[in-house]
Amino acid sequence: MSEVYDVIVIGAGQAGLAAGYHLKKNGLHYVILESNAEPTGSWPQYYDNLRLFSPACYSSLPGMLFPLKADIYPTRDEVISYLKMYAKHNNFPIHFNVRLDRVEKNELFYLHASDGGVYRTKNIICATGSFNQPFVPKLEGGEDFKGTIIHSSQYRKPNSYRNQRVIVVGRGNSAVQIGAEISEGASITTLAVLQPVQLVPQRLLGRDVHFWMKIIGYDAFPFWRFGVTVGSPGGAIDVGGFKQKLRNGQLQQRNMFKRFYSEGVIWSDGTKEKVDSIIFATGFKPIIPYLYGVEGALDDRGYAVQKGGLSSTIPGLYYLGLSGQRSFASATIRGVGSDAKYVVKHLKKRGLG
């Protein structure tokens, strides 16, 4: 039989690495299982020009500062490099290319990998985060539309949309940033929104907005303790002249269309418009398929039944990287470290079973 671990962490992205740091610090016998070949989480799948919305000084995992000047906003590739360097520096025990089919719970947890391997552990930290299942709403006529429909997770660069008529569905950071960069290529680009875009200046009184969020305590405020679910922000941080692009019409916005037709969309006022491509920046569903076999772990939607990262139903089951898990910043590189510390503290306090 395989050895029994104190803890197995599922996922070696930013959440799993933060968990590894605190598990190592507490001297626990653990391993991190990662389905990909590198400890970079979802970052390689993000679009090429993505930058963090927080500067380097607010974008570090525990125990290692981000190696850029404090006021620089890291690129996607710089984050990927940082995560690799962080994993190497800490020498975490990571097993790569391990894909889990299912988890079973008896006295121990049994993790069944697709290659037939079985891992046994007293505790699990699910660190696969909130970005597992892209969400694209089903709209009438979608099957008849002859253009291209993708989710923002499939978007990479604006070049292929040059001189196209493009609609980006959404009003958050990804929607606005993708729409803005596509609009620079002489494309006609519209944000389809349920409510008007609300832009937040990236800097206020000479300071990044995250400085003020930290000062007033908003970024780390424990909403969960009061039974309040912190959702995605209702607006976007203006990192690239978005306000001016919306003002001068380079990037347009319009109330969400109500259905498709073969050549485009029908807007809420009944007008038809031909469209080449539609990008849904409509978020993700935080489902956790490998836990379907653990009765009571998930609700009817496939979402974790948890509070503050601790399972409400299954002793020894924990979570990291979920949106709004303990604070507004829980699913971010700047916020996951404190959540990991909290989860490991409670795991150790409960005992290792």
Summary of the structure (lengths in Angstrom):
residues: 353
radius of gyration: 21.4
end to end distance: 18.6
largest distance: 66.4
contacts: 1164
relative contact order: 0.18
helix: 25%
strand: 26%
